[in-house]
Amino acid sequence: MSASMAAPDTAGPVTPPAGTPRRAKGITGTRPWVAALFLLPALVLLGALVVYPIGYSIVRSLYDAGGSGFVGVRNYGTVFSDSGTLTAVRNNAIWVVVAPSITTALGLIFAVLTERVRWGTAFKLVVFMPMAISMLAAGIIFRLVYEQDPNQGVANAVISSVHDTFSAGSAYPGARPRPGADLAPTAGGSYTTRSTVRPGTAALLPLVGIPQAELPSSAQQAGRPRGGGITGTVWLDFTPGGGGRAGVIDPGEKGLKGVTVQAVKVGRVVASAKTAADGTFTLPATAQGAQLRLPASNFAARYGGVDWLGPTLVTPSIIGAYVWMWAGFAMVLIAAGLAGVPRELLEAARVDGANEWQVFRKITVPLLAPVLAVVVVTLMINVLKIFDLVYIIAPGATQNNAMVLALKLYLTSFGGGNDQGVGSAISVLLLLLVLPVMIFNIRRIRREGRR
Amino acid sequence: MATVTFDKATRIYPGTDRAAVDKLDIEIADGEFLVLVGPSGCGKSTSLRMLAGLEDVDDGAIRIGDRDVTHLPPKDRDIAMVFQNYALYPHMTVADNMGFALKIAGVNKTEIRTRVEEAAKILDLTEYLGRKPKALSGGQRQRVAMGRAIVREPQVFLMDEPLSNLDAKLRVQTRTQIAGLQRRLGTTTVYVTHDQVEAMTMGDRVAVLKDGLLQQVDSPRNMYDRPANLFVAGFIGSPAMNLVEVPITDGGVKFGNSIVPVNREAIAAAAEKGDRTVTVGVRPEHFDIANGEAKALAKDEPAGVAVTVNVVEELGADGYVYGTAEIGGEQKDIVVRVGGRQVPMKGEVLHVVPRAGETHVFSTSSGERLSD
C-alpha cells in the first residue's frame, strides 16, 4: 500500500476519494433524521404518558389543594405526619415481603408437582384460571368468601364446620331461666338454684328464650321425673298457643334434651348429669343438699368463625386473595423454567445418592434461581402498586387498617380528600419505593443479556 | 468392587408391545470392563439406565454383587454414572461437582477435599477446581464428569457414550486414558457406545445388542475372529466384512471362480434347512490378490473374483479398494485391503481370492454361524 501512495489513482476502492463531501452517518450507518423519525412515535407516547405525568406529579406535589398556592415541601410533611399514611407504608412493606414470597413458593410447589402427575396440564389450567378474572371481580368474590356469617362466607363455613366437628356446640344458645324461677345467674354465664335438692322432691328448672323452630324435631313432651333419688326436669316453659302457667310443666311444653346439670356443694361440683329426651335427669345420692347449676356451656353462643375482615386479619386476608390470583402466574413461569432444566442433571444427582428432596433443594431450585428472581421481582413491582383488591375487599370499618399507598393516594386525591397536592406527594413516595426494584430488575436483565 | 448380573432383565416402555431390552442375560466379573455396543435404538442405553435405576425393570432381575437391586432407587445402588453430555451441575464449581456425592453422603469436609484433590491430580484438573463448568473446554468437562465418578469409589462405573461429544483426536486420546484409569482402579465398568472401534479397543469383553436382543458377548479378539451371526459379522470391524451370498457346491461353497472349503457338517446343516445358498463373509484384509497364480475352477479364467475398482482410499500404511464384482449374476460391492505401496488405479480389475481359513460362513436363512 505504501508504495502506491505516490499514485492516488491506484488506491484501493475502499478508500473514499479525498475531498468528496459525505453525509454524516451514525455508528449504525443511519442518517440522524431517519433515526429520529422512527423514534418519534415511541418518544411522543412515552413522553405524553410517562415522563410528563411523572414531572407534573412532582410539580403538583409542591402546591396546595387548590393547585394555585405554592407550599414547598409542606405536603410531604403532611404525608409523613399522618398516621394513616404510615399505616399504608407499613402495610405496603408487609405486602412486598409476604405476598411475592408466598406466591412464588406456592407457584414453585405447583410447578414441580404438576410436572409429575398425569393430569398436570388440567391442574395447571385450573390454577391459572384466576388470572383470567379481573381484580375487581376477584375482590368481589373474596368479599363474599370472607363474609362473617358462615351461611354466606365460604371461609367461615369451612372453619365453623370443622370447629363444630371437633367441639360440640352448646345445645341451646341464648336460653335463659324463666324470670321468677328458682334459678339465678352466677359467674361465667351459668345459672344456679337458690335452694338445695333433696331426694323425693323433683327440681323444676324452667327455661325460656328458645324459639320453637330451633327445638330439635325429636323434642318430646316434658316429663315429670319418676322414681326416687335426686331428680328434676329441664324444660322449655312455654306453651305453644298460649295458656301455660309459669313454672309448671303444662301439656305441650317440650323437655330439653342434653342439658348438663351439675350438683354444686360450696363451689365444688360433686355430681353431674345430662337430661334425657323428656328433659328429666337423675343425680346420684351424693348430690343431696347441693345446689343445681346449669353451666354456661349449655347457653354459649354458636361459634361465629374467624373475623377475616376485622382490623387484625384484614391485610393477611387480602394477601390471601392476591395469592389465589397470582399463584397461577408464578406457576406457569416456573414450569416453563423447569422444562428447561436438563433431565440428566436430576438423574446425575439421583445417581450421586441424593433423595428427591435433596435433588429439589440442591439442583432444581438453584437452576431455577433466575426464573424465581424474575417472578419475585415482577410480583414485587405489582404488589407495591396494589389498589383494587384492597379497595374492594376491605369493608369501610377496617379500610384504614388495610390501607396501602395506592389506595391512600386515590382517597386523598379523589375519593373524598380532594387534596391533589398531598395525593401527588404520595404518588412521588410510591414512585421512590418502586424505583429500586425497577433498577434491580433492569440491571439483572442487562446481566442476563450479556451472558 | 462387585460383579454385575443381568438376569433376564426386560424393559417394555409403556405404550409399546416390543421390549426395548429383551431378557438381557449377562454376567460381568469383578473389575471387568464390559462394553455394550450396537446401532442406535438397540437398547444399550436402556440397559445401562436399568442398571443405574433410572429405568424400571419390567421382568427379570439385576444384581450388583449379591445384592438384588432390581427395584432399588438409584441412590441406594452405590454406582457412579458418566453421562453423554456430562450432566455437570452448572451452578457448582468443579470441586463442588466432584464432591457432591460425598457431601450428600455426609462425608466431612476435609476428607471431601483430600479425595477431590486426589482425583483432580489423577485427571490433571487441579488448576480448574475453582472454575464453573461453563468456563471449561469439552475435554476438561469430560474429565470432570469422570472425576465425579471416581471420587465416590463406587462399586460400578456406568458410562453412557462419554466420548461422543469430543472431537476425533481427543476421543482417541481419552479412550486410552479411560481404559488405563479403569485398569488402575480395578472398578467394574459398564460402558455404552455406538462406536465399534471404541468397543474393540476398550473392553475386556464386548456385548453386541440389536433390537433389544443380545447377539454375542465375547472378548474383542473372538468377536472379530468368530462373529456368532451375520449381524455381528457386519457390525464389528471397519470397513465392514464383505458378506456375499453364494451357492453350495460339493466340498465347500463356490466363491467366484474358486472353492471356499467349508466344514461338511455345516453344509449338511444348511442343506437340511432347505438352503441352497450360504452367506460367506470375508474381511477386507483377508483377500489375496491372485493374478493368475492360484488354482482356478475354470481353466480359461483366472482364479478368484474379478473386482472392478471404483474408489481407492489411501491411508498411508495400507489402502482400501472399494469395487464391484459380479457374483452369482449379481453386482456386489466388495472392499479389499491392499498394501500401501501397491495401490491399484481406478477402473483396474483385480482378481482376489479369500485366504484359506479366514472365511466365515453363515446360514442365509437364520443368519447363524456355520463354520467354526
Interface residues (C-beta under 8 A of the other chain):
Chain A: P342 E344 L345 E347 A348 A349 R350 V351 D352 G353 A354 N355 Q358 K362 I363 P366 L367 A369
Chain B: A52 G53 L54 P73 P74 K75 R77 I79 A80 M81 F83 Q84 N85 A87 Y89 P90 H91 F100 A101 I104 A105 R148 R152 L158
